[in-house]
Amino acid sequence: MHTYTQSLQALLSQHANAKQAAPMAKYMRDQFSFLGIKTPQRRELLKQFIAEQGKPPLDDLETILRDLWQLPQREYQYSALTLLDKWEKKLPPEFVNVLEYLVVTKSWWDTVDLIAGHPVATHFSRFPQIRDEFVAQWRASDNFWLRRTALLFQLHYKTRTDVDLLFALIHENLDSDEFFIQKAIGWALREYSKTDADAVIAFVDVTSLAPLSAREALKWLKNQGRV
């Protein structure tokens, strides 16, 4: 294990709280164990740690992220994403392979959605050829977390959204019986409706969306009195 990881593990383990860990694990359907460090405290601990230790060296970032991803408690994965965020705009093109590893390993919405909406979103914006190559792979994957990532990486693109791609990805997943895919379809449409309401309304009108997806897609527009 990298010395940077060892130091961070030592810090966080000192603040473990078994009483808080149980309900945190229950909220995540007991898929992961927790140290019991709530988000505000964890963020403050990471802030202090980085102030003292500095950011992880970029050359060692993959090793450190993989170290943290292998530790059992979920706070270590959250901490890994905080560290990743510090280098998001400086990652080399080939780092997409690490991002894919983080998506498909210990997958759940709490990490996948952050990865899709931030490091993957930034990486694909910086490297369009990488985007085209990996979206082509992910959209055809049997791993629905990769397909969810493909659906969500443009979530905050607004006017930069490749609408044809988004709508094509949605069409490809219309028949999915996976909750997290149908939820992603609705979420992606809802966010884009804040940029182009008419396009989303028209798309929903002519597309056989699952009830969950349609409801999520129009939620913001309904709140605005647009539909």
C-alpha positions as CSV (number, residue, x, y, z in Angstrom):
1,M,0.0,0.0,0.0
2,H,1.2,3.5,-0.9
3,T,2.5,5.5,2.0
4,Y,0.0,8.3,1.2
5,T,-2.8,5.8,1.5
6,Q,-1.5,4.4,4.7
7,S,-1.4,7.9,6.2
8,L,-5.0,8.6,5.1
9,Q,-6.2,5.2,6.4
10,A,-4.6,5.9,9.8
11,L,-6.3,9.3,10.0
12,L,-9.8,8.1,9.1
13,S,-9.7,5.0,11.2
14,Q,-9.0,7.2,14.2
15,H,-12.4,8.8,13.7
16,A,-14.4,5.6,13.3
17,N,-17.8,5.6,15.0
18,A,-19.5,2.2,15.2
19,K,-22.8,3.8,16.4
20,Q,-23.0,5.9,13.2
21,A,-21.7,3.1,10.9
22,A,-24.7,0.8,11.3
23,P,-27.4,3.2,10.0
24,M,-25.0,4.4,7.2
25,A,-24.6,0.8,6.0
26,K,-28.3,0.3,6.3
27,Y,-29.0,3.3,4.1
28,M,-26.8,1.7,1.4
29,R,-28.7,-1.6,1.8
30,D,-25.8,-3.1,3.7
31,Q,-23.8,-3.5,0.5
32,F,-20.8,-1.9,2.1
33,S,-19.3,-1.5,5.6
34,F,-18.7,2.0,7.0
35,L,-16.3,3.6,9.4
36,G,-19.2,5.8,10.6
37,I,-17.8,9.1,9.5
38,K,-20.5,11.4,8.3
39,T,-19.9,13.5,5.2
40,P,-19.2,16.9,6.8
41,Q,-16.6,15.4,9.1
42,R,-15.1,13.4,6.4
43,R,-14.8,16.4,4.1
44,E,-13.1,18.4,6.9
45,L,-10.7,15.6,7.7
46,L,-9.8,15.3,4.0
47,K,-9.3,19.1,3.8
48,Q,-6.9,19.0,6.7
49,F,-5.1,16.0,5.4
50,I,-4.5,17.5,2.0
51,A,-3.4,20.8,3.6
52,E,-0.8,18.8,5.5
53,Q,0.2,16.1,3.0
54,G,-0.5,17.9,-0.3
55,K,-2.3,16.4,-3.2
56,P,-1.3,12.8,-4.1
57,P,1.4,12.9,-6.8
58,L,-0.2,12.5,-10.2
59,D,2.2,9.8,-11.1
60,D,1.0,7.8,-8.1
61,L,-2.7,8.7,-8.3
62,E,-3.8,5.4,-9.9
63,T,-2.0,3.4,-7.2
64,I,-3.6,5.5,-4.4
65,L,-7.0,5.3,-5.9
66,R,-6.8,1.5,-6.3
67,D,-5.5,1.2,-2.8
68,L,-8.5,3.2,-1.4
69,W,-10.9,1.3,-3.6
70,Q,-9.8,-2.0,-2.1
71,L,-10.3,-1.0,1.5
72,P,-13.6,-2.3,2.9
73,Q,-15.2,0.8,4.4
74,R,-17.1,3.0,2.0
75,E,-15.5,6.3,3.3
76,Y,-12.3,5.2,1.6
77,Q,-13.9,5.2,-1.8
78,Y,-15.5,8.6,-1.1
79,S,-12.1,9.9,-0.1
80,A,-10.6,8.5,-3.3
81,L,-13.1,10.5,-5.3
82,T,-12.2,13.6,-3.4
83,L,-8.5,13.1,-4.3
84,L,-9.4,12.3,-7.9
85,D,-11.3,15.6,-8.1
86,K,-8.1,17.5,-7.3
87,W,-6.6,16.2,-10.6
88,E,-9.7,16.0,-12.7
89,K,-8.5,18.6,-15.3
90,K,-5.0,17.3,-15.5
91,L,-5.5,13.5,-16.1
92,P,-3.7,12.0,-19.1
93,P,-5.9,10.4,-21.8
94,E,-5.2,6.8,-20.8
95,F,-6.5,7.5,-17.3
96,V,-9.9,6.6,-18.7
97,N,-9.1,3.0,-18.0
98,V,-8.8,3.8,-14.3
99,L,-12.1,5.7,-14.4
100,E,-13.7,2.6,-16.0
101,Y,-12.2,0.4,-13.2
102,L,-13.8,2.7,-10.6
103,V,-17.2,2.5,-12.3
104,V,-17.3,-1.3,-12.5
105,T,-15.7,-2.1,-9.1
106,K,-17.8,-1.8,-5.9
107,S,-20.5,-0.3,-8.1
108,W,-23.4,1.6,-6.6
109,W,-25.1,4.9,-7.4
110,D,-23.2,6.8,-4.7
111,T,-19.9,6.4,-6.5
112,V,-20.9,5.8,-10.1
113,D,-23.0,9.0,-10.4
114,L,-20.1,11.1,-9.0
115,I,-17.7,9.5,-11.4
116,A,-20.0,9.9,-14.4
117,G,-20.9,13.5,-13.7
118,H,-17.4,14.8,-12.8
119,P,-14.2,13.0,-13.8
120,V,-15.7,11.2,-16.8
121,A,-17.6,14.3,-17.9
122,T,-14.4,16.4,-17.8
123,H,-12.3,13.7,-19.4
124,F,-14.7,13.2,-22.3
125,S,-14.9,16.9,-22.8
126,R,-11.1,17.2,-22.9
127,F,-10.6,14.1,-25.2
128,P,-13.4,13.7,-27.7
129,Q,-11.7,10.8,-29.4
130,I,-11.5,9.0,-26.0
131,R,-15.2,9.8,-25.5
132,D,-16.2,8.3,-28.8
133,E,-14.1,5.1,-28.3
134,F,-15.3,4.4,-24.7
135,V,-19.0,5.4,-25.2
136,A,-19.1,3.0,-28.1
137,Q,-17.9,0.3,-25.7
138,W,-20.0,1.2,-22.7
139,R,-23.3,1.6,-24.6
140,A,-23.0,-2.0,-25.7
141,S,-21.8,-3.4,-22.3
142,D,-23.6,-6.0,-20.3
143,N,-22.6,-3.9,-17.2
144,F,-25.5,-1.6,-16.7
145,W,-23.3,0.8,-14.6
146,L,-21.2,1.5,-17.7
147,R,-24.4,2.1,-19.6
148,R,-25.7,4.4,-16.8
149,T,-22.4,6.3,-17.0
150,A,-22.8,6.8,-20.7
151,L,-26.3,8.1,-20.1
152,L,-25.2,10.5,-17.3
153,F,-21.8,11.9,-18.3
154,Q,-23.4,14.8,-20.1
155,L,-25.6,15.7,-17.2
156,H,-24.1,19.1,-16.6
157,Y,-23.1,19.9,-20.2
158,K,-26.1,22.1,-20.8
159,T,-25.7,23.7,-24.3
160,R,-22.7,21.5,-25.0
161,T,-24.9,18.3,-24.8
162,D,-24.6,16.1,-27.8
163,V,-28.4,15.7,-28.1
164,D,-28.3,13.1,-30.9
165,L,-26.1,10.9,-28.8
166,L,-28.2,11.3,-25.7
167,F,-31.4,10.4,-27.5
168,A,-29.7,7.5,-29.2
169,L,-28.5,6.1,-25.9
170,I,-32.0,6.5,-24.4
171,H,-33.5,4.6,-27.3
172,E,-31.0,1.8,-26.9
173,N,-32.0,1.4,-23.3
174,L,-35.8,1.7,-23.5
175,D,-36.5,-1.9,-23.0
176,S,-34.2,-2.3,-20.0
177,D,-35.8,-3.6,-16.8
178,E,-33.0,-2.2,-14.7
179,F,-34.2,0.5,-12.3
180,F,-30.9,2.4,-12.4
181,I,-31.1,2.6,-16.2
182,Q,-34.7,3.9,-16.3
183,K,-33.9,6.4,-13.5
184,A,-30.9,7.6,-15.4
185,I,-32.9,8.1,-18.6
186,G,-35.3,10.3,-16.7
187,W,-32.6,12.2,-14.8
188,A,-30.7,12.9,-18.0
189,L,-33.8,14.2,-19.7
190,R,-34.8,16.3,-16.7
191,E,-31.5,18.0,-16.6
192,Y,-31.5,18.7,-20.3
193,S,-35.0,20.1,-20.1
194,K,-33.5,23.0,-18.2
195,T,-31.6,23.9,-21.3
196,D,-34.0,22.9,-24.1
197,A,-37.5,22.3,-22.7
198,D,-39.1,22.0,-26.1
199,A,-36.7,19.3,-27.3
200,V,-37.4,17.2,-24.2
201,I,-41.2,17.7,-24.4
202,A,-41.2,16.6,-28.0
203,F,-38.9,13.6,-27.3
204,V,-41.1,12.4,-24.5
205,D,-44.2,12.8,-26.6
206,V,-43.0,10.5,-29.4
207,T,-40.9,8.0,-27.3
208,S,-42.3,5.0,-25.4
209,L,-40.6,5.7,-22.1
210,A,-41.1,3.6,-19.0
211,P,-43.4,5.4,-16.6
212,L,-40.5,6.0,-14.2
213,S,-38.4,7.6,-16.9
214,A,-41.2,9.8,-18.2
215,R,-42.2,10.9,-14.7
216,E,-38.6,11.9,-13.9
217,A,-38.0,13.5,-17.3
218,L,-40.9,15.9,-16.8
219,K,-40.6,16.6,-13.1
220,W,-38.8,19.9,-13.4
221,L,-41.0,21.1,-16.2
222,K,-44.1,20.3,-14.2
223,N,-42.8,22.3,-11.3
224,Q,-42.2,25.2,-13.7
225,G,-45.8,24.9,-15.0
226,R,-44.5,24.0,-18.5
227,V,-46.4,20.8,-18.9
